[in-house]
């Protein structure tokens, strides 16, 4: 395997590379800054799975290069090991071992001994998952269920509060996935991550590109929603949108704001008649206590919102133009759903029953915002409280 040095990167360039990567810069940007091809930068990053390695430092107990030079000079002028030890304020045994393992009195050279000590100090610490087979199995099982490393970490803390050995940080899971030299988690498990990337990326590298929204006739502004919707204190308030696939296919998504419970709705087209009819069909399956409001974007697919309100008794409110953050729970859920419906997927072949299975899987994944309860658990609590 080629090393970073062989790729022509100095120590300062390595530090700058990782600094820029953590800042979210692209491979091309980093390459231009360092005068290297983007492919070279990618190769260096891939070795470490996109996770910056810790900078190596010498132990304060180890002999320094200057001390080794004093040892070398002392040997050259014929000083005894005891005299050299006294000169550099080290124990006799330390100096004796140093000399003996580096060729003895006649062959000892400071630079060679120092480099050898630095190279031999590379002792990778066994990671937590490699040392705990039970924990490794649990993590692998949850990854296969499409849980994120952060969800797994939070669930383990809640499930095993008094067993530190069964707890692990999400970063350790990512490192075990992306740094394959560890040989702990199979590389195939990466496909269960939402992004499906082969390496860790900076959180600063993602950008949102909201699409232009069309106007709705007689739209009731989000600014007129009851205050109870904003603070999520009362259940039954939903956010909705369409996700788009190839061949002009779509799926409607609904997210309950308090529990983050998700419903997926099969639609036969993006026209308002198809979308509203499908929403009416599924929303009317809900208990009355969960049918209060729906917040939608400015897409024309809900042009017949008055028909929807009459049929369901659910008042519809519309976001401001180009303001997807006003339905943040739904936007976040739509990103999660891309794990199951990647961009370019033909969504027209999915039946309502199949969509219900995907929704169930998502609703059975713990959420950080719910203290690692699942949306299904939270909704069950809400329904029990409301009768």
C-alpha positions, 0 to 999 in steps of 0.5 A: 500500500502506498504511503502518504509520503510516497504520494509526495505530501509533506507533513505540513501538507498532510495537516492542511489536507485534513484541515481542509477536508474537515472544513468540507472542501471538495477533492478538487479544492484541496488538490488545487490548494496543495498542487496535487491531482484530485485523484491523489487526494482521494487515494490518501483520504480513502486509506483512512476512510475519510477520518483524519488520523491522530497526529503522532507525538513522542512519549515524554518518557522516550529518549529524544534525538538530542539524547541519542546524539549525546549517547553516540558522542559519549560512545565515540570518546570512550565514555562508560554507559554509567557516565553517559547515563549520568550525563543525560540524567537517565538510568543506566539500564535505559542507556544500556538497552538503547545501545544494545538493541541498536548495534552495540558500542561500535555500530550505534548511530543516533539518527538510525536509532531514533528512526527505528524507535519511531517506527517500532512505536506504531502499535495500533490499539485494538478497537472496542468492537474487536475486543467485544464480540457481543457488542460487535454482533449487536452493532452489525445487526442494527446496521442491517436494520438500517439504523444509523451509528448515532441511533445505535449508540443512543439505543445502547446507552438506553438499553444497557445503562449500567454496562459500559462494555455494551456502549460505544460512540457513533464515531467508533462505529464509523471508524470501524466501517470506513477503516477496513484495515481494522477488519471488525465490521464487514464493508458490505454494511456500509450500504445500510448507511443513508449516504452509502458513501465509502468514507466519512465526510465533513458535516459542512460539505452538504448543501441544500438546494430547494426547488422553486415553489408554485403559488396556491390559490386561497392558500392559508399561510403557515403564519396563521397556524395555531401556536400549539403546532409550533411547540409540538405540545399537541399531537395530530399536526402533520407535515407533508410533501412529495418525493420524486422518482424517475418517469415522473413518479412520486410518493407522498410523505406525511410526518407527525410533528410530535412523534416523528411518525411517518406515513407513506402514500402511494399516488398515481400522479402529481396532479392535485386530484390524484394526490388529494384523493390518495391523502384523503384515503390514508389520512382518514384511517387515522384516529380523530385525535391525530387529525388536526393540521397539515403543513405543505409546501407550495407545490401545486399538487395540493391545489385542491386543499379545500376538498382535502379539508372537507373530507378529513377535517384537517386544516391545511397551511402552506409554507412561505415560498422557497422555505423548506425549513418551515417543514423541517421534520418532513424534509429530514424524513425525506432525506432518510427515505432516500436510503430506500428510494435513491434519486432516479428510482421509478416509484410508480411500481410501489404498492401501498402495502410495500410503502407501509413496510418501508414506513414501519421500518423507519418508524421502528428506528430510534431517534435522537430527538426522542431520547432514542425512543422510536416514532412508533413507541412515541405515537403509541404513548400519545394514543394511549394518553389521548384515549 
